[in-house]
Amino acid sequence: MPDEAKKAVRGRPATGKAKSSTERSKAADEALVASGGRIVRARLSPDAAASLAILKAALGSDKDALDAALNFAAKNISFIVGTNDKRVQ
């Protein structure tokens, strides 16, 4: 019976160094910006939101959908705005 009397310990032992979710999120954001990334917040029109939903269904997440759309647009900008647009070099 002595073995049954012992309560099973679950999970990892406490280290006292655990970070809060706010601290983890802040560190992740800082690492992203330090690596050249950006954090954006945007309001989308209904058409853009529908397009994002289609891309998200194919690619898995809003982030992946936006990355793919922005990269595609940047590579094809002259086609999108026209080859005579002075904004495109």
C-alpha positions in Angstrom: 0.0 0.0 0.0 2.8 2.5 0.4 3.1 2.8 -3.4 -0.6 3.5 -3.7 -0.4 6.2 -1.1 2.1 8.3 -3.1 0.5 10.8 -5.4 1.8 10.7 -9.0 3.5 13.9 -10.0 2.6 15.1 -13.5 4.2 17.5 -15.9 7.5 19.2 -15.8 9.0 20.4 -12.5 8.7 24.1 -11.9 11.9 26.1 -12.7 10.7 29.5 -11.5 11.8 30.9 -14.9 8.6 30.5 -16.8 7.6 33.4 -19.0 4.1 34.7 -19.3 2.3 34.6 -22.6 2.8 38.3 -22.9 6.5 38.0 -22.5 6.7 35.1 -25.0 4.7 37.0 -27.5 6.8 40.1 -27.1 10.0 38.1 -27.6 8.6 36.5 -30.7 7.6 39.9 -32.1 11.0 41.4 -31.4 12.8 38.4 -33.1 10.5 38.8 -36.1 11.3 42.5 -36.5 15.0 41.9 -35.8 15.1 39.4 -38.7 13.5 41.9 -41.1 9.9 40.9 -40.7 7.0 43.2 -39.9 3.8 43.1 -37.8 0.8 44.5 -39.6 -2.8 45.1 -38.7 -5.2 45.8 -41.6 -8.9 46.3 -42.3 -10.0 44.4 -45.4 -12.9 45.1 -47.7 -15.4 42.3 -48.1 -13.9 41.3 -51.5 -10.4 41.2 -50.0 -11.7 39.2 -47.0 -13.3 36.7 -49.3 -10.0 36.4 -51.3 -8.1 35.9 -48.1 -10.5 33.1 -47.1 -9.8 31.3 -50.4 -6.1 31.6 -50.0 -6.3 30.6 -46.4 -8.2 27.5 -47.3 -5.5 26.5 -49.7 -2.4 27.6 -47.7 -3.5 27.0 -44.1 -3.3 30.3 -42.3 -3.8 34.0 -42.8 -0.1 34.6 -42.4 0.8 32.1 -45.1 -2.0 33.5 -47.4 -0.8 37.1 -47.0 2.8 36.1 -47.5 2.0 34.3 -50.7 -0.3 37.1 -52.0 2.2 39.9 -51.3 5.2 37.9 -52.8 3.2 37.1 -55.9 2.0 40.8 -56.3 5.6 42.1 -55.8 6.9 39.8 -58.5 4.1 40.7 -60.9 3.6 44.4 -60.1 4.3 45.6 -63.6 1.5 43.3 -64.9 -0.8 44.4 -62.1 -0.5 48.2 -62.5 0.7 48.3 -66.1 4.1 48.5 -67.7 4.0 52.3 -68.2 3.4 53.1 -64.6 6.2 55.4 -63.3 5.8 54.0 -59.8 7.2 50.7 -61.0 10.9 50.8 -61.7 
